[in-house]
Every structure is written in structure tokens, then in C-alpha cells.
Amino acid sequence: MPIKNFNIDTLYDTDEIKDLAKTTLPDYELLEFYNNLSKRIIFWNTDIDETLIDASMQIIKWNLEDKNKEESEKIPIRIFINSDGGCVNSVLEMISIISLSKTKIITVGLGKVYSSGFLLMCAGHERLILEHTSGLLHSGSTGTFGNTDKLLDYSDFTKGLEKRLKKYVLSKTSITEEEYNKRYREDWWFQSEDLIKYNVADRIVENIEELF
């Protein structure tokens, strides 16, 4: 039986509907970020900078959660990397945290692992790449600072940093010291097969379930 004197416009003229219309929905990227964290996933799809320390703090938090767990009970941490590189000091801090982590950390190279992204890729306890992942290893870039004395001081610092990076790369890959010294001053590009050849990565993902 039809309802008499019903006006559809009045259906949307209630305080509840008006309040709902004013509601601001959560940012999708923020929701996705927290959803990933709930699965112990860090997705790094940008240049590497000081904000990487937030990911380091998350790794420390997960290690604290796992402190009294058996190894079989720990959920591995996955770091998905798609980066042109960035701040060397920031990535070295993250590398140190990964090396200290008692919870397994898997690095996954997506489209590109360049420069500092290459270094981060090498840090994983297990390292995976995709069929078309590419990499870049080089000496990086720097600027000049102040007067000559400051420039010389910074030059000494940079030389020390280069020694650290060399030691790190040689310890994490099968790149020989001779090859490193020969290629480091240029842009050394790696296709996925090269990343496997030099043990930058352990294997190429063949089944998407390997990423879960």
C-alpha cells in the first residue's frame, strides 16, 4: 500500500544524514600504510631520506614484540623497495638496524634499486627481485662546503665513508674488490640477471605468493 504524502527530499533532511555528509574519510594512503604495518610490510616507493628512520623504529618495535617468541612464531618483516636512491647516511642507519634485527627481514626489489636503494636491497637476510628489476651502484654525488679547510675535512670524511661502503658491498655480494675498484667511479647498471650473478639478490620471484 503506497505511503501518502511522502517526500523523498525529507529523507535526506535529518540531522544524522547532515552530520554524515560532514564526515571526513581517512586518507587512503594513510589507511594503506597502517594496513601494511599490520602485516609487517614496509613499502619504500620514494627517494631515501631522513624519514627512513620511521621504518627503522618500526623494525625495533617488531623485534620487541618478538623478544620472547620462538623463531617459528615470528612473522618476517618485508621491505619492498622501488627507489632512485638518496641519503647515504640515512640508509646506513637502516642497514645497521636490519643487521641487528633478530626477526627475519626480507628485502624485495621491485622496479628499481638504485644507489642507496641498492645498498638497502643488499641488507636483507633474504633478498628477492622481480624479473625486470634493475639496479645501480656508483660513487654517488656531493657538493662543496665553505672554505678550503672545510672542503679538505669533508674530503677526508668522504674517503672514510667510501671505505665503509666498499667493505659493506663486498661483504654482501660476490663482487670482487678488483671489479668494485674498476666500476665504482662510473654508473654500474645491473639487470635482474646481473643482480643474481653478483649475489645482490638470492632469487627472482616466480610465484606471487612468495611475496606474501
Backbone as ProteinMPNN parsed JSONL, in Angstrom:
{"seq_chain_A": "MPIKNFNIDTLYDTDEIKDLAKTTLPDYELLEFYNNLSKRIIFWNTDIDETLIDASMQIIKWNLEDKNKEESEKIPIRIFINSDGGCVNSVLEMISIISLSKTKIITVGLGKVYSSGFLLMCAGHERLILEHTSGLLHSGSTGTFGNTDKLLDYSDFTKGLEKRLKKYVLSKTSITEEEYNKRYREDWWFQSEDLIKYNVADRIVENIEELF", "coords_chain_A": {"N_chain_A": [[0.849, -1.188, 0.0], [0.762, 2.169, -0.958], [2.615, 4.878, 0.499], [1.216, 7.758, 1.734], [1.632, 11.256, 1.064], [4.424, 11.337, 1.105], [7.628, 12.647, 0.931], [10.487, 12.456, -0.895], [12.691, 14.115, -0.565], [12.75, 14.796, 2.09], [13.885, 12.658, 3.291], [16.61, 12.974, 3.278], [16.996, 15.036, 4.931], [17.671, 14.964, 7.587], [19.193, 15.258, 10.831], [21.132, 13.302, 11.281], [21.92, 12.453, 8.708], [22.905, 14.848, 7.712], [25.07, 15.26, 9.446], [26.619, 13.065, 8.733], [27.299, 13.726, 6.151], [29.151, 15.654, 6.599], [31.3, 14.308, 7.467], [34.726, 13.524, 7.379], [36.517, 11.351, 5.438], [39.073, 8.92, 6.188], [42.45, 9.358, 4.982], [43.353, 7.629, 2.055], [45.961, 6.65, 1.454], [47.122, 6.746, 3.958], [45.573, 4.887, 5.344], [46.289, 2.605, 3.898], [48.98, 2.498, 4.535], [48.928, 1.879, 7.322], [47.619, -0.531, 7.152], [49.515, -2.068, 5.81], [51.537, -2.05, 7.753], [50.34, -3.609, 9.703], [50.725, -6.056, 8.636], [53.373, -6.359, 8.739], [54.811, -5.083, 6.705], [56.901, -2.946, 4.915], [56.77, -0.444, 2.654], [58.732, 1.03, 0.405], [58.648, 3.487, -1.689], [59.983, 5.692, -2.869], [62.426, 8.406, -2.82], [65.313, 7.96, -0.715], [65.509, 9.274, 2.461], [65.718, 11.271, 5.51], [63.37, 10.411, 6.695], [63.355, 7.709, 6.649], [64.072, 6.7, 9.048], [61.785, 6.306, 10.5], [60.85, 3.867, 9.587], [62.891, 2.274, 10.548], [62.471, 2.498, 13.296], [60.091, 1.132, 13.458], [60.901, -1.456, 12.869], [62.46, -1.97, 15.129], [60.413, -1.933, 17.033], [58.886, -4.192, 16.239], [60.772, -6.177, 16.732], [60.907, -6.007, 19.476], [58.361, -6.913, 20.133], [58.685, -9.539, 19.389], [60.442, -10.576, 21.172], [60.366, -12.682, 23.167], [59.565, -14.845, 21.729], [59.482, -17.985, 19.965], [61.514, -18.887, 17.138], [59.984, -19.855, 15.042], [57.573, -18.693, 15.507], [57.756, -16.064, 14.877], [56.841, -13.416, 12.738], [58.004, -12.741, 9.554], [59.62, -9.699, 8.445], [58.937, -7.589, 5.755], [60.465, -5.662, 3.301], [59.663, -3.695, 0.727], [61.149, -2.378, -2.095], [61.454, 0.397, -4.174], [63.225, 2.545, -5.579], [65.078, 5.515, -6.408], [67.282, 6.086, -4.987], [69.23, 8.089, -2.684], [69.842, 9.644, 0.456], [72.862, 8.693, 1.843], [73.723, 8.431, 4.527], [71.317, 8.07, 5.859], [70.44, 5.608, 4.831], [72.463, 3.943, 5.735], [72.039, 3.96, 8.451], [69.609, 2.543, 8.571], [70.479, 0.109, 7.522], [72.142, -0.746, 9.578], [70.266, -1.229, 11.617], [68.784, -3.291, 10.434], [70.743, -5.282, 10.339], [70.996, -5.807, 13.026], [68.576, -6.846, 13.687], [66.685, -9.469, 15.067], [64.524, -10.669, 14.128], [63.569, -12.077, 11.087], [64.32, -10.364, 8.084], [63.138, -9.545, 4.966], [64.159, -8.291, 1.94], [62.752, -6.841, -0.928], [63.245, -6.212, -4.2], [61.7, -4.109, -6.396], [60.764, -2.34, -9.138], [63.101, -0.715, -9.412], [66.289, -0.515, -7.883], [68.293, 1.64, -6.979], [71.445, 3.208, -6.39], [71.489, 4.369, -3.146], [69.276, 2.821, -2.698], [70.073, 0.399, -3.752], [71.997, -0.325, -1.867], [70.348, -0.67, 0.356], [68.816, -2.802, -0.528], [70.704, -4.86, -0.472], [70.873, -5.399, 2.212], [69.03, -7.159, 3.292], [68.075, -10.155, 5.085], [67.107, -12.14, 3.6], [66.827, -11.935, 0.091], [64.945, -10.766, -2.523], [63.993, -10.389, -5.973], [62.228, -9.039, -8.836], [61.367, -10.121, -12.183], [62.132, -8.078, -13.947], [63.559, -6.264, -12.448], [65.914, -3.681, -11.871], [69.24, -2.478, -11.116], [71.539, -0.089, -9.612], [74.823, 0.829, -8.984], [77.05, 3.141, -7.7], [79.407, 5.841, -7.153], [78.063, 7.932, -6.065], [77.091, 11.333, -5.246], [78.212, 14.647, -4.328], [78.586, 17.867, -2.692], [80.267, 21.091, -2.451], [81.626, 22.633, 0.471], [81.816, 25.583, 2.169], [84.973, 27.08, 3.111], [88.388, 26.285, 2.001], [89.642, 24.663, 3.959], [87.475, 23.448, 5.233], [86.474, 22.054, 3.095], [88.539, 20.233, 2.636], [88.424, 18.816, 5.017], [85.901, 17.653, 4.703], [86.421, 16.122, 2.5], [88.165, 14.196, 3.541], [86.391, 12.927, 5.257], [84.576, 11.88, 3.387], [86.202, 10.068, 2.007], [86.635, 8.183, 4.01], [84.015, 7.309, 4.354], [83.552, 6.151, 1.863], [85.255, 3.947, 2.027], [83.932, 2.458, 3.978], [81.529, 1.877, 2.654], [82.465, 0.354, 0.523], [83.53, -1.89, 1.87], [81.169, -2.869, 2.942], [79.564, -3.51, 0.638], [81.186, -5.458, -0.606], [81.075, -7.411, 1.332], [78.465, -8.228, 1.245], [77.868, -9.136, -1.262], [78.944, -10.948, -4.258], [80.71, -9.479, -5.637], [83.947, -8.722, -6.685], [86.896, -7.249, -5.223], [88.552, -6.154, -7.138], [86.804, -5.791, -9.342], [85.018, -4.006, -8.184], [86.639, -1.733, -7.643], [87.242, -1.02, -10.228], [84.77, -0.382, -11.418], [83.351, 1.327, -9.752], [83.544, 4.12, -9.897], [82.043, 4.823, -12.007], [78.705, 4.781, -13.462], [77.337, 1.884, -12.605], [75.353, -0.358, -13.971], [72.791, -2.781, -13.397], [71.05, -5.516, -14.65], [68.299, -7.753, -13.926], [69.36, -10.351, -14.093], [72.04, -9.845, -13.628], [71.982, -8.957, -11.006], [71.42, -11.3, -9.716], [73.637, -12.826, -10.506], [75.775, -11.522, -9.209], [75.091, -11.936, -6.633], [73.599, -9.989, -5.338], [70.96, -10.255, -5.029], [69.002, -13.063, -3.915], [67.226, -14.636, -5.371], [64.959, -14.684, -8.216], [61.611, -13.797, -8.102], [59.098, -16.11, -8.785], [56.562, -16.873, -8.308], [53.708, -15.241, -7.238], [52.879, -15.61, -4.644], [55.14, -15.847, -3.154], [55.699, -13.363, -2.278], [54.093, -12.836, -0.164]], "CA_chain_A": [[0.0, 0.0, 0.0], [1.644, 3.333, -1.042], [2.61, 5.825, 1.622], [0.713, 9.059, 1.301], [2.305, 12.498, 1.496], [5.852, 11.069, 1.35], [8.514, 13.48, 0.122], [11.83, 11.853, -0.867], [13.694, 15.096, -0.13], [12.82, 14.841, 3.552], [14.712, 11.541, 3.742], [17.988, 13.448, 3.422], [16.952, 16.296, 5.673], [17.756, 14.651, 9.006], [20.466, 15.666, 11.442], [22.098, 12.221, 11.126], [22.439, 12.498, 7.344], [23.695, 16.075, 7.594], [26.338, 15.033, 10.146], [27.387, 12.112, 7.946], [27.811, 14.435, 4.981], [30.286, 16.466, 7.027], [32.369, 13.413, 7.904], [35.912, 13.431, 6.523], [37.024, 9.99, 5.393], [40.528, 8.829, 6.361], [43.247, 9.362, 3.767], [43.553, 6.258, 1.577], [47.365, 6.266, 1.593], [47.378, 6.514, 5.38], [44.946, 3.603, 5.657], [47.113, 1.565, 3.293], [50.21, 2.46, 5.323], [48.687, 1.139, 8.557], [47.281, -1.892, 6.766], [50.792, -2.731, 5.544], [52.237, -2.253, 9.021], [49.709, -4.722, 10.411], [51.245, -7.277, 8.011], [54.823, -6.213, 8.82], [55.287, -4.696, 5.382], [57.361, -1.576, 4.707], [56.792, -0.214, 1.208], [59.524, 2.24, 0.183], [58.458, 3.829, -3.091], [60.393, 7.091, -2.979], [63.84, 8.6, -2.509], [65.684, 7.67, 0.671], [65.86, 10.483, 3.206], [65.706, 11.119, 6.967], [62.141, 9.764, 7.158], [63.581, 6.261, 6.711], [64.24, 6.324, 10.451], [60.489, 5.826, 10.986], [60.826, 2.435, 9.285], [63.83, 1.652, 11.486], [61.804, 2.42, 14.595], [59.082, 0.089, 13.359], [61.633, -2.725, 12.974], [62.792, -2.114, 16.551], [59.149, -2.262, 17.712], [58.546, -5.584, 15.942], [61.732, -7.017, 17.449], [60.49, -6.011, 20.883], [57.19, -7.791, 20.197], [59.128, -10.912, 19.164], [61.555, -10.844, 22.081], [60.285, -13.961, 23.866], [58.93, -15.818, 20.839], [60.305, -18.943, 19.238], [61.773, -18.426, 15.78], [58.864, -20.259, 14.191], [56.409, -17.852, 15.813], [57.999, -14.701, 14.424], [56.39, -13.08, 11.384], [59.077, -11.999, 8.872], [59.409, -8.313, 8.024], [59.217, -7.446, 4.324], [60.699, -4.294, 2.839], [59.553, -3.592, -0.721], [61.961, -1.212, -2.475], [61.404, 0.941, -5.528], [63.828, 3.833, -5.218], [66.201, 6.06, -7.168], [68.4, 6.302, -4.077], [69.074, 9.226, -1.781], [70.808, 9.951, 1.514], [73.673, 7.544, 2.25], [73.724, 8.32, 5.98], [70.024, 7.52, 6.271], [70.359, 4.184, 4.506], [73.397, 3.222, 6.597], [71.347, 3.784, 9.742], [68.648, 1.467, 8.38], [71.263, -1.117, 7.353], [72.593, -1.149, 10.919], [69.113, -1.784, 12.332], [68.478, -4.586, 9.817], [71.767, -6.247, 10.757], [70.766, -6.122, 14.435], [67.256, -7.452, 13.848], [66.627, -10.916, 15.297], [63.413, -11.12, 13.305], [63.999, -12.145, 9.696], [63.917, -9.264, 7.22], [63.226, -9.871, 3.539], [64.089, -7.138, 1.049], [62.205, -7.19, -2.239], [63.483, -5.163, -5.189], [60.615, -4.031, -7.363], [61.232, -1.86, -10.433], [64.468, -0.171, -9.417], [67.037, -0.393, -6.628], [69.408, 2.454, -7.438], [72.261, 3.969, -5.449], [71.207, 3.96, -1.763], [68.302, 1.73, -2.775], [70.898, -0.794, -3.98], [72.589, -0.671, -0.573], [69.267, -1.177, 1.196], [68.474, -4.123, -1.057], [71.735, -5.809, -0.03], [70.852, -5.574, 3.663], [68.064, -8.155, 3.731], [68.501, -11.504, 5.461], [66.746, -12.828, 2.363], [66.703, -10.856, -0.897], [64.18, -11.191, -3.699], [63.755, -9.386, -7.007], [61.307, -9.435, -9.888], [62.009, -10.469, -13.455], [62.684, -6.915, -14.631], [64.184, -5.34, -11.501], [67.257, -3.224, -12.255], [69.987, -1.879, -10.02], [72.609, 0.86, -9.932], [75.842, 1.055, -7.961], [78.009, 4.167, -8.115], [80.065, 6.544, -6.044], [77.193, 8.963, -5.525], [77.445, 12.726, -5.534], [78.352, 15.511, -3.166], [78.779, 19.275, -3.03], [81.385, 21.702, -1.744], [81.164, 23.297, 1.68], [82.63, 26.611, 2.797], [86.328, 27.363, 2.671], [89.229, 25.158, 1.603], [89.863, 23.77, 5.095], [86.254, 22.647, 5.418], [86.39, 21.144, 1.957], [89.504, 19.154, 2.868], [87.87, 17.99, 6.087], [84.814, 16.863, 4.147], [87.041, 15.151, 1.601], [88.646, 13.109, 4.392], [85.203, 12.207, 5.714], [84.032, 11.147, 2.245], [87.081, 8.919, 1.754], [86.335, 7.191, 5.043], [82.703, 6.768, 4.052], [83.697, 5.275, 0.701], [85.849, 2.694, 2.502], [82.864, 1.727, 4.661], [80.593, 1.379, 1.641], [83.152, -0.708, -0.208], [83.571, -3.051, 2.749], [79.796, -3.366, 3.065], [79.144, -4.133, -0.617], [81.961, -6.673, -0.809], [80.651, -8.419, 2.312], [77.085, -8.633, 0.983], [77.733, -9.611, -2.639], [80.116, -11.674, -4.759], [81.535, -8.531, -6.389], [85.33, -8.767, -6.218], [87.49, -5.932, -4.967], [89.052, -5.661, -8.419], [85.657, -5.307, -10.108], [84.493, -2.835, -7.486], [87.531, -0.589, -7.873], [87.192, -0.68, -11.65], [83.471, 0.094, -11.866], [82.655, 2.152, -8.768], [83.542, 5.533, -10.265], [81.086, 5.026, -13.092], [77.383, 4.246, -13.165], [77.359, 0.452, -12.874], [73.959, -0.777, -14.078], [72.543, -4.212, -13.249], [69.767, -6.122, -14.963], [67.944, -8.741, -12.9], [70.305, -11.471, -14.148], [73.293, -9.397, -13.009], [71.75, -8.904, -9.565], [71.56, -12.686, -9.261], [75.024, -13.239, -10.762], [76.665, -10.954, -8.2], [74.52, -12.221, -5.314], [72.902, -8.846, -4.728], [69.682, -10.879, -4.682], [69.076, -14.52, -3.82], [66.472, -15.28, -6.448], [63.886, -13.951, -8.883], [60.296, -14.297, -7.707], [58.391, -16.782, -9.885], [55.176, -17.054, -7.877], [53.352, -14.049, -6.454], [52.703, -15.972, -3.245], [56.423, -15.675, -2.491], [55.74, -12.001, -1.753], [53.192, -12.707, 0.978]], "C_chain_A": [[0.882, 1.234, 0.0], [1.512, 4.255, 0.157], [2.196, 7.188, 1.097], [1.567, 10.197, 1.856], [3.787, 12.273, 1.833], [6.693, 11.904, 0.385], [9.936, 12.927, 0.246], [12.885, 12.813, -0.349], [13.845, 15.118, 1.381], [13.668, 13.711, 4.116], [16.141, 11.977, 4.034], [18.073, 14.726, 4.244], [16.96, 16.042, 7.169], [19.119, 15.081, 9.535], [21.541, 14.61, 11.244], [22.745, 12.26, 9.744], [23.317, 13.729, 7.15], [25.056, 15.905, 8.262], [27.231, 14.09, 9.351], [28.026, 12.784, 6.744], [29.042, 15.266, 5.324], [31.503, 15.612, 7.416], [33.503, 13.378, 6.889], [36.454, 12.003, 6.585], [38.541, 9.977, 5.572], [41.241, 8.823, 5.008], [43.565, 7.924, 3.349], [44.997, 5.797, 1.779], [47.726, 5.976, 3.044], [46.782, 5.182, 5.819], [45.795, 2.444, 5.127], [48.42, 1.389, 4.06], [50.022, 1.62, 6.582], [48.277, -0.313, 8.279], [48.553, -2.697, 6.489], [51.548, -3.025, 6.838], [51.653, -3.429, 9.795], [50.19, -6.06, 9.869], [52.776, -7.307, 8.027], [55.434, -5.958, 7.44], [55.685, -3.223, 5.401], [57.496, -1.393, 3.205], [57.498, 1.106, 0.948], [59.537, 2.574, -1.307], [58.805, 5.3, -3.329], [61.9, 7.187, -2.766], [64.086, 8.319, -1.027], [66.147, 8.951, 1.35], [65.736, 10.2, 4.707], [64.456, 10.406, 7.483], [62.276, 8.243, 7.215], [63.726, 5.792, 8.155], [62.924, 5.842, 11.05], [60.357, 4.324, 10.743], [61.76, 1.676, 10.225], [63.187, 1.469, 12.859], [60.74, 1.331, 14.598], [59.724, -1.293, 13.471], [62.03, -3.001, 14.425], [61.554, -2.54, 17.338], [58.776, -3.727, 17.481], [59.502, -6.543, 16.632], [61.381, -7.109, 18.935], [59.291, -6.938, 21.069], [57.605, -9.267, 20.123], [60.137, -11.408, 20.196], [61.517, -12.236, 22.701], [59.619, -15.048, 23.027], [59.956, -16.793, 20.27], [60.456, -18.442, 17.801], [60.589, -18.718, 14.854], [57.623, -19.391, 14.392], [56.551, -16.437, 15.262], [57.524, -14.514, 12.984], [57.494, -12.281, 10.702], [58.651, -10.587, 8.495], [59.792, -8.218, 6.555], [59.377, -5.972, 3.975], [60.681, -4.298, 1.313], [60.215, -2.285, -1.162], [61.769, -0.863, -3.941], [61.925, 2.372, -5.416], [64.976, 4.214, -6.144], [67.421, 6.291, -6.29], [68.15, 7.487, -3.167], [70.2, 9.311, -0.775], [71.544, 8.693, 1.993], [73.636, 7.352, 3.764], [72.425, 7.707, 6.496], [69.949, 6.028, 5.997], [71.322, 3.374, 5.361], [72.799, 2.995, 7.983], [70.378, 2.616, 9.658], [69.359, 0.12, 8.243], [71.731, -1.639, 8.708], [71.459, -1.801, 11.704], [68.756, -3.159, 11.768], [69.47, -5.652, 10.271], [71.58, -6.68, 12.215], [69.466, -6.892, 14.66], [67.355, -8.967, 14.035], [65.422, -11.523, 14.592], [63.848, -11.048, 11.849], [63.44, -10.981, 8.889], [64.184, -9.641, 5.77], [63.145, -8.572, 2.748], [63.646, -7.619, -0.327], [62.431, -6.009, -3.182], [62.392, -5.199, -6.242], [61.163, -3.523, -8.699], [62.691, -1.454, -10.454], [65.034, -0.125, -8.003], [68.338, 0.322, -6.984], [70.126, 3.123, -6.276], [72.007, 3.503, -4.008], [70.16, 2.852, -1.704], [68.98, 0.389, -3.002], [71.486, -1.265, -2.653], [71.541, -1.25, 0.365], [68.859, -2.583, 0.759], [69.422, -5.188, -0.514], [71.604, -6.19, 1.443], [69.962, -6.716, 4.137], [68.694, -9.478, 4.126], [68.158, -12.479, 4.328], [66.411, -11.734, 1.358], [66.062, -11.38, -2.18], [64.07, -10.042, -4.693], [62.725, -9.924, -7.984], [62.067, -9.646, -11.192], [62.706, -9.281, -14.108], [63.25, -5.864, -13.666], [65.579, -4.951, -12.003], [67.916, -2.521, -11.068], [71.065, -0.928, -10.511], [73.524, 1.005, -8.726], [76.804, 2.099, -8.489], [78.531, 4.902, -6.894], [79.202, 7.631, -5.443], [77.671, 10.351, -5.89], [77.531, 13.517, -4.251], [78.525, 16.945, -3.639], [79.983, 19.818, -2.297], [80.843, 22.529, -0.592], [82.203, 24.312, 2.153], [84.018, 26.771, 2.217], [87.126, 26.088, 2.398], [89.437, 24.158, 2.737], [88.656, 22.855, 5.312], [86.096, 21.636, 4.288], [87.326, 19.964, 2.129], [89.022, 18.215, 3.97], [86.774, 17.075, 5.543], [85.346, 15.796, 3.191], [87.546, 13.94, 2.384], [87.478, 12.251, 4.883], [84.645, 11.326, 4.596], [84.874, 9.925, 1.922], [86.823, 7.803, 2.758], [84.998, 6.509, 4.786], [82.761, 5.802, 2.872], [84.307, 3.926, 1.09], [84.802, 1.828, 3.192], [81.905, 1.09, 3.66], [81.197, 0.223, 0.851], [83.165, -1.993, 0.617], [82.2, -3.694, 2.856], [79.37, -4.118, 1.809], [79.883, -5.441, -0.86], [81.525, -7.788, 0.144], [79.268, -8.986, 1.996], [76.883, -9.227, -0.407], [78.949, -10.45, -3.02], [80.95, -10.787, -5.68], [82.952, -8.571, -5.816], [85.85, -7.348, -5.998], [88.006, -5.321, -6.265], [87.92, -5.083, -9.267], [85.098, -4.024, -9.499], [85.335, -1.605, -7.784], [87.453, -0.099, -9.314], [85.897, 0.036, -12.027], [82.843, 1.157, -10.969], [82.564, 3.62, -9.165], [82.59, 5.846, -11.423], [79.708, 4.562, -12.63], [77.365, 2.778, -13.587], [75.925, -0.064, -12.8], [73.85, -2.295, -14.038], [71.143, -4.55, -13.75], [69.481, -7.198, -13.909], [68.928, -9.921, -12.884], [71.634, -11.12, -13.491], [73.158, -9.352, -11.488], [71.856, -10.299, -8.951], [73.015, -13.142, -9.383], [75.96, -12.762, -9.655], [76.123, -11.111, -6.781], [74.037, -10.977, -4.572], [71.529, -9.327, -4.264], [69.852, -12.386, -4.677], [68.362, -15.204, -4.979], [65.431, -14.328, -7.033], [62.56, -14.6, -8.511], [59.585, -14.879, -8.932], [56.917, -17.003, -9.571], [54.814, -15.898, -6.954], [53.17, -14.352, -4.978], [54.009, -15.883, -2.454], [56.541, -14.293, -1.842], [54.889, -11.832, -0.506], [53.933, -12.969, 2.284]], "O_chain_A": [[1.712, 1.358, 0.901], [0.44, 4.391, 0.747], [2.766, 7.699, 0.132], [2.135, 10.113, 2.945], [4.337, 12.924, 2.722], [6.487, 11.866, -0.828], [10.52, 12.923, 1.33], [13.873, 12.382, 0.245], [14.919, 15.418, 1.902], [14.12, 13.773, 5.259], [16.802, 11.43, 4.917], [19.097, 15.41, 4.248], [16.348, 16.784, 7.937], [20.073, 15.244, 8.774], [22.714, 14.938, 11.061], [23.961, 12.12, 9.615], [24.356, 13.656, 6.495], [26.074, 16.344, 7.727], [28.446, 14.277, 9.294], [29.15, 12.46, 6.361], [29.872, 15.55, 4.46], [32.59, 16.136, 7.66], [33.273, 13.222, 5.69], [36.807, 11.51, 7.656], [39.222, 10.914, 5.156], [40.698, 8.342, 4.014], [43.988, 7.106, 4.167], [45.231, 4.674, 2.227], [48.525, 5.085, 3.333], [47.406, 4.435, 6.573], [45.994, 1.439, 5.81], [48.91, 0.271, 4.216], [50.844, 0.754, 6.885], [48.556, -1.207, 9.077], [48.659, -3.859, 6.882], [52.125, -4.1, 7.004], [52.382, -4.161, 10.465], [50.083, -7.082, 10.546], [53.396, -8.171, 7.407], [56.447, -6.553, 7.073], [54.92, -2.364, 5.84], [58.256, -2.111, 2.555], [56.954, 2.175, 1.226], [60.323, 2.024, -2.079], [58.023, 6.05, -3.912], [62.571, 6.176, -2.558], [63.181, 8.429, -0.199], [67.06, 9.625, 0.875], [65.658, 9.045, 5.126], [64.471, 9.856, 8.584], [61.409, 7.564, 7.765], [63.524, 4.614, 8.449], [62.928, 5.058, 11.999], [59.822, 3.596, 11.579], [61.45, 0.562, 10.648], [63.336, 0.427, 13.498], [60.513, 0.682, 15.618], [59.161, -2.194, 14.093], [61.945, -4.138, 14.89], [61.636, -3.407, 18.208], [58.394, -4.425, 18.42], [59.088, -7.615, 17.073], [61.539, -8.157, 19.562], [59.218, -7.667, 22.058], [56.96, -10.132, 20.715], [60.628, -12.533, 20.099], [62.547, -12.907, 22.753], [59.161, -16.057, 23.564], [61.133, -16.467, 20.117], [59.631, -17.671, 17.312], [60.249, -17.909, 13.991], [56.732, -19.364, 13.543], [55.57, -15.696, 15.19], [57.778, -15.355, 12.122], [57.892, -11.236, 11.217], [57.473, -10.319, 8.259], [60.847, -8.708, 6.151], [58.531, -5.145, 4.313], [61.584, -4.844, 0.681], [59.879, -1.213, -0.658], [61.902, -1.709, -4.826], [61.152, 3.302, -5.184], [65.74, 3.363, -6.6], [68.484, 6.654, -6.793], [67.003, 7.85, -2.905], [71.364, 9.081, -1.103], [70.924, 7.751, 2.486], [73.528, 6.22, 4.236], [72.43, 6.925, 7.447], [69.456, 5.265, 6.828], [71.03, 2.223, 5.684], [73.029, 1.959, 8.606], [70.324, 1.787, 10.566], [68.9, -0.888, 8.781], [71.714, -2.846, 8.949], [71.668, -2.809, 12.379], [68.459, -4.085, 12.523], [69.087, -6.787, 10.554], [71.962, -7.788, 12.591], [69.281, -7.515, 15.706], [68.022, -9.657, 13.264], [65.313, -12.744, 14.472], [64.437, -10.052, 11.428], [62.259, -10.647, 8.986], [65.3, -10.004, 5.397], [62.169, -7.832, 2.87], [64.096, -8.652, -0.823], [61.87, -4.932, -2.98], [62.192, -6.218, -6.903], [61.957, -4.219, -9.332], [63.431, -1.792, -11.378], [64.347, 0.255, -7.055], [69.356, -0.317, -7.255], [69.502, 3.551, -5.305], [72.285, 2.348, -3.685], [70.155, 2.043, -0.777], [68.518, -0.638, -2.504], [71.476, -2.458, -2.35], [71.811, -2.209, 1.087], [68.59, -3.447, 1.595], [68.996, -6.282, -0.143], [72.166, -7.197, 1.874], [70.118, -7.194, 5.26], [69.719, -9.878, 3.575], [68.825, -13.495, 4.133], [65.792, -10.73, 1.708], [66.565, -12.301, -2.823], [64.055, -8.873, -4.309], [62.391, -11.109, -7.967], [63.265, -9.377, -11.278], [63.744, -9.443, -14.749], [63.4, -4.7, -14.038], [66.327, -5.794, -12.498], [67.248, -2.041, -10.151], [71.454, -0.959, -11.679], [73.078, 1.266, -7.609], [77.32, 1.967, -9.598], [78.146, 4.619, -5.759], [79.562, 8.203, -4.413], [78.547, 10.52, -6.738], [76.994, 13.117, -3.218], [78.601, 17.207, -4.839], [80.659, 19.072, -1.587], [79.736, 23.061, -0.666], [83.329, 23.948, 2.494], [84.231, 26.624, 1.013], [86.621, 24.974, 2.54], [89.413, 22.948, 2.512], [88.799, 21.654, 5.543], [85.643, 20.512, 4.5], [86.969, 18.829, 1.813], [89.18, 16.998, 3.886], [86.717, 15.889, 5.868], [84.786, 14.704, 3.09], [87.38, 12.799, 1.951], [87.56, 11.024, 4.92], [84.286, 10.171, 4.826], [84.337, 8.865, 1.601], [86.795, 6.626, 2.401], [84.855, 5.301, 4.972], [82.102, 4.762, 2.879], [83.924, 2.888, 0.55], [84.783, 0.61, 3.016], [81.522, -0.072, 3.795], [80.519, -0.76, 0.55], [82.842, -3.064, 0.105], [82.08, -4.919, 2.861], [78.87, -5.24, 1.899], [79.275, -6.428, -1.274], [81.599, -8.968, -0.199], [78.933, -10.09, 2.426], [75.815, -9.769, -0.691], [79.863, -10.64, -2.219], [81.8, -11.283, -6.42], [83.136, -8.465, -4.604], [85.302, -6.38, -6.526], [87.908, -4.111, -6.468], [88.064, -4.006, -9.845], [84.752, -3.082, -10.211], [84.802, -0.553, -8.138], [87.583, 1.095, -9.581], [85.909, 0.949, -12.852], [81.895, 1.824, -11.384], [81.601, 4.296, -8.803], [82.371, 7.009, -11.761], [79.565, 4.016, -11.536], [77.377, 2.467, -14.778], [75.353, -0.192, -11.717], [74.701, -3.005, -14.572], [70.162, -3.941, -13.323], [70.347, -7.508, -13.091], [69.288, -10.428, -11.822], [72.279, -11.97, -12.877], [74.103, -9.67, -10.767], [72.318, -10.463, -7.822], [73.555, -13.769, -8.472], [76.835, -13.507, -9.213], [76.631, -10.496, -5.843], [74.064, -10.921, -3.343], [71.005, -8.872, -3.247], [70.733, -12.925, -5.347], [68.827, -16.217, -5.502], [65.074, -13.316, -6.43], [62.413, -15.819, -8.599], [59.483, -14.232, -9.974], [56.121, -17.287, -10.466], [55.535, -15.611, -5.999], [53.292, -13.456, -4.143], [53.988, -15.849, -1.224], [57.379, -14.081, -0.966], [54.954, -10.79, 0.146], [53.334, -12.905, 3.357]]}, "name": "protein", "num_of_chains": 1, "seq": "MPIKNFNIDTLYDTDEIKDLAKTTLPDYELLEFYNNLSKRIIFWNTDIDETLIDASMQIIKWNLEDKNKEESEKIPIRIFINSDGGCVNSVLEMISIISLSKTKIITVGLGKVYSSGFLLMCAGHERLILEHTSGLLHSGSTGTFGNTDKLLDYSDFTKGLEKRLKKYVLSKTSITEEEYNKRYREDWWFQSEDLIKYNVADRIVENIEELF"}
